Amino acid sequence: MSHTFEELKHTRVADLREIAKDIEVRIWEKFIMLSTLSAITTLTRLNIGTILQDETCASLIKAAVDETTAVGRRMCSNLPEDA
């Protein structure tokens, strides 16, 4: 559920509470993505497109996502299975 600034400008406070209700989950989802991508692109000094085309690099990303997600699930029990 991604919202633009224009949508949020016209949102009621009750709706904003609903959006913020799962903020811990949203933070973990973002952290998983950003930490994985930044770590692998820094490590390999390659852009994400090149990394995903390389089988070894792609498996490295998957392993990093899996490990970070496992930590996220220990810290945030509401993290969905598809995070």
A tleap script that builds the chain and sets N, CA, C and O, in Angstrom:
source leaprc.protein.ff14SB
mol = sequence {
  NMET SER HIE THR PHE GLU GLU LEU LYS HIE
  THR ARG VAL ALA ASP LEU ARG GLU ILE ALA
  LYS ASP ILE GLU VAL ARG ILE TRP GLU LYS
  PHE ILE MET LEU SER THR LEU SER ALA ILE
  THR THR LEU THR ARG LEU ASN ILE GLY THR
  ILE LEU GLN ASP GLU THR CYS ALA SER LEU
  ILE LYS ALA ALA VAL ASP GLU THR THR ALA
  VAL GLY ARG ARG MET CYS SER ASN LEU PRO
  GLU ASP CALA
}
set mol.1.N position { 0.848 -1.159 0.000 }
set mol.1.CA position { 0.000 0.000 0.000 }
set mol.1.C position { 0.898 1.227 0.000 }
set mol.1.O position { 1.321 1.683 1.062 }
set mol.2.N position { 1.183 1.748 -1.138 }
set mol.2.CA position { 2.022 2.926 -1.275 }
set mol.2.C position { 1.135 4.121 -1.579 }
set mol.2.O position { 0.208 4.032 -2.384 }
set mol.3.N position { 1.428 5.236 -0.929 }
set mol.3.CA position { 0.606 6.425 -1.100 }
set mol.3.C position { 1.455 7.594 -1.563 }
set mol.3.O position { 2.583 7.778 -1.105 }
set mol.4.N position { 0.906 8.380 -2.473 }
set mol.4.CA position { 1.598 9.577 -2.922 }
set mol.4.C position { 1.287 10.717 -1.965 }
set mol.4.O position { 0.344 10.633 -1.178 }
set mol.5.N position { 2.065 11.767 -2.030 }
set mol.5.CA position { 1.838 12.936 -1.186 }
set mol.5.C position { 0.461 13.521 -1.440 }
set mol.5.O position { -0.231 13.901 -0.496 }
set mol.6.N position { 0.058 13.598 -2.686 }
set mol.6.CA position { -1.255 14.162 -3.021 }
set mol.6.C position { -2.377 13.353 -2.368 }
set mol.6.O position { -3.338 13.924 -1.852 }
set mol.7.N position { -2.256 12.029 -2.390 }
set mol.7.CA position { -3.271 11.195 -1.757 }
set mol.7.C position { -3.300 11.429 -0.248 }
set mol.7.O position { -4.369 11.524 0.355 }
set mol.8.N position { -2.115 11.521 0.353 }
set mol.8.CA position { -2.050 11.702 1.797 }
set mol.8.C position { -2.564 13.071 2.240 }
set mol.8.O position { -3.094 13.197 3.345 }
set mol.9.N position { -2.418 14.101 1.398 }
set mol.9.CA position { -2.905 15.434 1.739 }
set mol.9.C position { -4.406 15.430 1.992 }
set mol.9.O position { -4.903 16.216 2.799 }
set mol.10.N position { -5.121 14.562 1.318 }
set mol.10.CA position { -6.573 14.538 1.406 }
set mol.10.C position { -7.088 13.376 2.256 }
set mol.10.O position { -8.252 12.988 2.155 }
set mol.11.N position { -6.221 12.837 3.078 }
set mol.11.CA position { -6.586 11.689 3.892 }
set mol.11.C position { -6.980 12.139 5.292 }
set mol.11.O position { -6.386 13.061 5.850 }
set mol.12.N position { -7.973 11.488 5.843 }
set mol.12.CA position { -8.412 11.798 7.206 }
set mol.12.C position { -7.431 11.211 8.215 }
set mol.12.O position { -6.690 10.281 7.899 }
set mol.13.N position { -7.429 11.752 9.418 }
set mol.13.CA position { -6.528 11.289 10.474 }
set mol.13.C position { -6.754 9.809 10.753 }
set mol.13.O position { -5.790 9.069 10.951 }
set mol.14.N position { -7.996 9.367 10.771 }
set mol.14.CA position { -8.290 7.953 11.020 }
set mol.14.C position { -7.636 7.071 9.966 }
set mol.14.O position { -7.137 5.990 10.279 }
set mol.15.N position { -7.637 7.528 8.722 }
set mol.15.CA position { -7.004 6.763 7.654 }
set mol.15.C position { -5.491 6.726 7.830 }
set mol.15.O position { -4.851 5.708 7.566 }
set mol.16.N position { -4.925 7.846 8.278 }
set mol.16.CA position { -3.481 7.883 8.507 }
set mol.16.C position { -3.077 6.933 9.627 }
set mol.16.O position { -2.009 6.323 9.570 }
set mol.17.N position { -3.919 6.805 10.638 }
set mol.17.CA position { -3.625 5.839 11.713 }
set mol.17.C position { -3.585 4.418 11.153 }
set mol.17.O position { -2.754 3.607 11.561 }
set mol.18.N position { -4.470 4.130 10.235 }
set mol.18.CA position { -4.493 2.791 9.622 }
set mol.18.C position { -3.216 2.552 8.816 }
set mol.18.O position { -2.643 1.464 8.861 }
set mol.19.N position { -2.776 3.569 8.083 }
set mol.19.CA position { -1.547 3.453 7.294 }
set mol.19.C position { -0.354 3.224 8.217 }
set mol.19.O position { 0.514 2.404 7.918 }
set mol.20.N position { -0.308 3.943 9.332 }
set mol.20.CA position { 0.826 3.872 10.250 }
set mol.20.C position { 0.781 2.639 11.147 }
set mol.20.O position { 1.769 2.328 11.814 }
set mol.21.N position { -0.336 1.941 11.174 }
set mol.21.CA position { -0.503 0.796 12.061 }
set mol.21.C position { 0.569 -0.268 11.839 }
set mol.21.O position { 1.033 -0.896 12.791 }
set mol.22.N position { 0.951 -0.463 10.613 }
set mol.22.CA position { 1.951 -1.491 10.315 }
set mol.22.C position { 3.302 -0.867 9.964 }
set mol.22.O position { 4.030 -1.390 9.120 }
set mol.23.N position { 3.632 0.248 10.612 }
set mol.23.CA position { 4.856 0.977 10.275 }
set mol.23.C position { 6.100 0.130 10.534 }
set mol.23.O position { 7.065 0.208 9.774 }
set mol.24.N position { 6.091 -0.674 11.594 }
set mol.24.CA position { 7.261 -1.516 11.870 }
set mol.24.C position { 7.502 -2.500 10.722 }
set mol.24.O position { 8.646 -2.748 10.340 }
set mol.25.N position { 6.434 -3.049 10.186 }
set mol.25.CA position { 6.551 -3.962 9.040 }
set mol.25.C position { 7.116 -3.211 7.843 }
set mol.25.O position { 8.020 -3.708 7.172 }
set mol.26.N position { 6.603 -2.040 7.575 }
set mol.26.CA position { 7.077 -1.248 6.423 }
set mol.26.C position { 8.547 -0.889 6.569 }
set mol.26.O position { 9.298 -0.929 5.595 }
set mol.27.N position { 8.956 -0.540 7.772 }
set mol.27.CA position { 10.369 -0.211 8.006 }
set mol.27.C position { 11.240 -1.429 7.743 }
set mol.27.O position { 12.284 -1.305 7.104 }
set mol.28.N position { 10.840 -2.597 8.218 }
set mol.28.CA position { 11.627 -3.805 7.988 }
set mol.28.C position { 11.670 -4.184 6.508 }
set mol.28.O position { 12.717 -4.590 6.002 }
set mol.29.N position { 10.545 -4.054 5.815 }
set mol.29.CA position { 10.535 -4.360 4.385 }
set mol.29.C position { 11.514 -3.455 3.641 }
set mol.29.O position { 12.256 -3.909 2.771 }
set mol.30.N position { 11.507 -2.192 3.989 }
set mol.30.CA position { 12.420 -1.242 3.340 }
set mol.30.C position { 13.872 -1.552 3.715 }
set mol.30.O position { 14.759 -1.511 2.863 }
set mol.31.N position { 14.109 -1.861 4.986 }
set mol.31.CA position { 15.463 -2.179 5.435 }
set mol.31.C position { 16.010 -3.408 4.722 }
set mol.31.O position { 17.172 -3.430 4.317 }
set mol.32.N position { 15.178 -4.425 4.570 }
set mol.32.CA position { 15.610 -5.655 3.887 }
set mol.32.C position { 16.071 -5.323 2.470 }
set mol.32.O position { 17.137 -5.762 2.036 }
set mol.33.N position { 15.270 -4.554 1.761 }
set mol.33.CA position { 15.617 -4.211 0.385 }
set mol.33.C position { 16.874 -3.344 0.326 }
set mol.33.O position { 17.816 -3.660 -0.401 }
set mol.34.N position { 16.888 -2.256 1.088 }
set mol.34.CA position { 18.004 -1.311 0.998 }
set mol.34.C position { 19.324 -1.905 1.491 }
set mol.34.O position { 20.364 -1.710 0.863 }
set mol.35.N position { 19.284 -2.616 2.594 }
set mol.35.CA position { 20.536 -3.165 3.125 }
set mol.35.C position { 21.108 -4.223 2.194 }
set mol.35.O position { 22.322 -4.301 2.005 }
set mol.36.N position { 20.237 -5.030 1.616 }
set mol.36.CA position { 20.705 -6.060 0.689 }
set mol.36.C position { 21.296 -5.448 -0.571 }
set mol.36.O position { 22.411 -5.784 -0.970 }
set mol.37.N position { 20.546 -4.552 -1.193 }
set mol.37.CA position { 21.031 -3.961 -2.444 }
set mol.37.C position { 22.295 -3.137 -2.233 }
set mol.37.O position { 23.222 -3.211 -3.040 }
set mol.38.N position { 22.343 -2.357 -1.163 }
set mol.38.CA position { 23.536 -1.534 -0.942 }
set mol.38.C position { 24.748 -2.399 -0.624 }
set mol.38.O position { 25.852 -2.106 -1.085 }
set mol.39.N position { 24.562 -3.444 0.145 }
set mol.39.CA position { 25.690 -4.317 0.488 }
set mol.39.C position { 26.248 -5.028 -0.743 }
set mol.39.O position { 27.462 -5.066 -0.939 }
set mol.40.N position { 25.382 -5.584 -1.560 }
set mol.40.CA position { 25.835 -6.360 -2.719 }
set mol.40.C position { 26.410 -5.456 -3.807 }
set mol.40.O position { 27.417 -5.800 -4.425 }
set mol.41.N position { 25.779 -4.304 -4.049 }
set mol.41.CA position { 26.335 -3.409 -5.061 }
set mol.41.C position { 27.677 -2.837 -4.611 }
set mol.41.O position { 28.564 -2.621 -5.437 }
set mol.42.N position { 27.833 -2.593 -3.327 }
set mol.42.CA position { 29.118 -2.113 -2.808 }
set mol.42.C position { 30.171 -3.206 -2.881 }
set mol.42.O position { 31.301 -2.961 -3.304 }
set mol.43.N position { 29.807 -4.391 -2.476 }
set mol.43.CA position { 30.740 -5.517 -2.490 }
set mol.43.C position { 31.251 -5.830 -3.890 }
set mol.43.O position { 32.445 -6.051 -4.094 }
set mol.44.N position { 30.333 -5.848 -4.850 }
set mol.44.CA position { 30.708 -6.245 -6.211 }
set mol.44.C position { 31.137 -5.070 -7.091 }
set mol.44.O position { 31.784 -5.257 -8.121 }
set mol.45.N position { 30.770 -3.856 -6.672 }
set mol.45.CA position { 31.004 -2.647 -7.468 }
set mol.45.C position { 30.327 -2.737 -8.843 }
set mol.45.O position { 30.826 -2.219 -9.842 }
set mol.46.N position { 29.177 -3.410 -8.853 }
set mol.46.CA position { 28.383 -3.557 -10.073 }
set mol.46.C position { 27.003 -2.944 -9.850 }
set mol.46.O position { 26.553 -2.798 -8.714 }
set mol.47.N position { 26.337 -2.587 -10.951 }
set mol.47.CA position { 24.963 -2.099 -10.796 }
set mol.47.C position { 24.022 -3.289 -10.647 }
set mol.47.O position { 24.391 -4.428 -10.933 }
set mol.48.N position { 22.813 -3.010 -10.198 }
set mol.48.CA position { 21.881 -4.091 -9.882 }
set mol.48.C position { 21.509 -4.924 -11.105 }
set mol.48.O position { 21.323 -6.135 -10.991 }
set mol.49.N position { 21.400 -4.294 -12.267 }
set mol.49.CA position { 21.077 -5.041 -13.484 }
set mol.49.C position { 22.136 -6.078 -13.810 }
set mol.49.O position { 21.816 -7.217 -14.148 }
set mol.50.N position { 23.394 -5.682 -13.710 }
set mol.50.CA position { 24.500 -6.604 -13.976 }
set mol.50.C position { 24.527 -7.715 -12.932 }
set mol.50.O position { 24.755 -8.880 -13.259 }
set mol.51.N position { 24.295 -7.351 -11.689 }
set mol.51.CA position { 24.290 -8.347 -10.609 }
set mol.51.C position { 23.215 -9.399 -10.843 }
set mol.51.O position { 23.478 -10.592 -10.689 }
set mol.52.N position { 22.023 -8.983 -11.209 }
set mol.52.CA position { 20.918 -9.920 -11.400 }
set mol.52.C position { 21.130 -10.833 -12.603 }
set mol.52.O position { 20.562 -11.924 -12.663 }
set mol.53.N position { 21.941 -10.393 -13.561 }
set mol.53.CA position { 22.226 -11.226 -14.732 }
set mol.53.C position { 23.278 -12.286 -14.439 }
set mol.53.O position { 23.396 -13.270 -15.170 }
set mol.54.N position { 24.034 -12.087 -13.378 }
set mol.54.CA position { 25.087 -13.028 -13.012 }
set mol.54.C position { 24.542 -14.022 -11.988 }
set mol.54.O position { 24.054 -13.620 -10.932 }
set mol.55.N position { 24.622 -15.305 -12.293 }
set mol.55.CA position { 24.042 -16.335 -11.436 }
set mol.55.C position { 24.643 -16.335 -10.029 }
set mol.55.O position { 23.918 -16.495 -9.047 }
set mol.56.N position { 25.938 -16.161 -9.928 }
set mol.56.CA position { 26.605 -16.158 -8.626 }
set mol.56.C position { 26.165 -14.948 -7.801 }
set mol.56.O position { 25.849 -15.078 -6.619 }
set mol.57.N position { 26.147 -13.780 -8.427 }
set mol.57.CA position { 25.727 -12.559 -7.725 }
set mol.57.C position { 24.255 -12.629 -7.331 }
set mol.57.O position { 23.883 -12.210 -6.235 }
set mol.58.N position { 23.428 -13.152 -8.211 }
set mol.58.CA position { 22.001 -13.267 -7.919 }
set mol.58.C position { 21.778 -14.185 -6.717 }
set mol.58.O position { 20.914 -13.914 -5.882 }
set mol.59.N position { 22.549 -15.265 -6.625 }
set mol.59.CA position { 22.409 -16.157 -5.472 }
set mol.59.C position { 22.918 -15.488 -4.199 }
set mol.59.O position { 22.417 -15.766 -3.109 }
set mol.60.N position { 23.902 -14.617 -4.330 }
set mol.60.CA position { 24.401 -13.850 -3.194 }
set mol.60.C position { 23.315 -12.902 -2.679 }
set mol.60.O position { 23.131 -12.765 -1.470 }
set mol.61.N position { 22.608 -12.259 -3.584 }
set mol.61.CA position { 21.499 -11.382 -3.183 }
set mol.61.C position { 20.417 -12.189 -2.472 }
set mol.61.O position { 19.912 -11.768 -1.431 }
set mol.62.N position { 20.061 -13.338 -3.022 }
set mol.62.CA position { 19.030 -14.160 -2.399 }
set mol.62.C position { 19.436 -14.558 -0.992 }
set mol.62.O position { 18.620 -14.503 -0.072 }
set mol.63.N position { 20.684 -14.957 -0.814 }
set mol.63.CA position { 21.163 -15.345 0.513 }
set mol.63.C position { 21.109 -14.163 1.483 }
set mol.63.O position { 20.727 -14.324 2.642 }
set mol.64.N position { 21.489 -12.981 1.008 }
set mol.64.CA position { 21.460 -11.790 1.859 }
set mol.64.C position { 20.025 -11.419 2.234 }
set mol.64.O position { 19.752 -11.060 3.379 }
set mol.65.N position { 19.117 -11.506 1.271 }
set mol.65.CA position { 17.705 -11.225 1.554 }
set mol.65.C position { 17.173 -12.227 2.572 }
set mol.65.O position { 16.499 -11.843 3.528 }
set mol.66.N position { 17.467 -13.498 2.375 }
set mol.66.CA position { 16.991 -14.534 3.295 }
set mol.66.C position { 17.504 -14.298 4.714 }
set mol.66.O position { 16.750 -14.420 5.680 }
set mol.67.N position { 18.788 -13.962 4.838 }
set mol.67.CA position { 19.366 -13.739 6.163 }
set mol.67.C position { 18.773 -12.495 6.828 }
set mol.67.O position { 18.430 -12.524 8.010 }
set mol.68.N position { 18.655 -11.419 6.077 }
set mol.68.CA position { 18.098 -10.180 6.632 }
set mol.68.C position { 16.627 -10.367 6.986 }
set mol.68.O position { 16.163 -9.844 7.999 }
set mol.69.N position { 15.902 -11.096 6.176 }
set mol.69.CA position { 14.492 -11.370 6.454 }
set mol.69.C position { 14.348 -12.214 7.715 }
set mol.69.O position { 13.431 -11.989 8.506 }
set mol.70.N position { 15.233 -13.175 7.912 }
set mol.70.CA position { 15.188 -14.002 9.124 }
set mol.70.C position { 15.379 -13.139 10.374 }
set mol.70.O position { 14.694 -13.335 11.378 }
set mol.71.N position { 16.295 -12.200 10.309 }
set mol.71.CA position { 16.496 -11.271 11.430 }
set mol.71.C position { 15.242 -10.420 11.610 }
set mol.71.O position { 14.778 -10.218 12.732 }
set mol.72.N position { 14.701 -9.925 10.508 }
set mol.72.CA position { 13.488 -9.120 10.571 }
set mol.72.C position { 12.333 -9.864 11.213 }
set mol.72.O position { 11.577 -9.276 11.986 }
set mol.73.N position { 12.184 -11.121 10.914 }
set mol.73.CA position { 11.087 -11.917 11.494 }
set mol.73.C position { 11.280 -12.115 12.994 }
set mol.73.O position { 10.303 -12.169 13.741 }
set mol.74.N position { 12.530 -12.223 13.440 }
set mol.74.CA position { 12.783 -12.339 14.879 }
set mol.74.C position { 12.466 -11.027 15.596 }
set mol.74.O position { 12.042 -11.027 16.751 }
set mol.75.N position { 12.675 -9.923 14.907 }
set mol.75.CA position { 12.470 -8.607 15.517 }
set mol.75.C position { 11.039 -8.092 15.344 }
set mol.75.O position { 10.560 -7.294 16.150 }
set mol.76.N position { 10.363 -8.549 14.297 }
set mol.76.CA position { 9.020 -8.050 13.964 }
set mol.76.C position { 8.153 -9.233 13.579 }
set mol.76.O position { 8.202 -9.711 12.446 }
set mol.77.N position { 7.368 -9.697 14.520 }
set mol.77.CA position { 6.567 -10.904 14.280 }
set mol.77.C position { 5.497 -10.707 13.215 }
set mol.77.O position { 4.970 -11.689 12.692 }
set mol.78.N position { 5.163 -9.469 12.883 }
set mol.78.CA position { 4.129 -9.201 11.876 }
set mol.78.C position { 4.677 -9.199 10.450 }
set mol.78.O position { 3.911 -9.024 9.502 }
set mol.79.N position { 5.966 -9.388 10.280 }
set mol.79.CA position { 6.558 -9.372 8.941 }
set mol.79.C position { 5.956 -10.500 8.110 }
set mol.79.O position { 6.032 -11.662 8.510 }
set mol.80.N position { 5.360 -10.184 6.963 }
set mol.80.CA position { 4.674 -11.215 6.173 }
set mol.80.C position { 5.648 -12.207 5.531 }
set mol.80.O position { 6.836 -11.922 5.375 }
set mol.81.N position { 5.131 -13.346 5.171 }
set mol.81.CA position { 5.961 -14.397 4.543 }
set mol.81.C position { 6.625 -13.933 3.266 }
set mol.81.O position { 7.726 -14.381 2.949 }
set mol.82.N position { 5.980 -13.043 2.523 }
set mol.82.CA position { 6.529 -12.605 1.240 }
set mol.82.C position { 7.442 -11.379 1.363 }
set mol.82.O position { 7.788 -10.755 0.360 }
set mol.83.N position { 7.829 -11.040 2.597 }
set mol.83.CA position { 8.723 -9.873 2.798 }
set mol.83.C position { 10.109 -10.181 2.283 }
set mol.83.O position { 10.999 -9.333 2.360 }
savepdb mol mol.pdb
quit
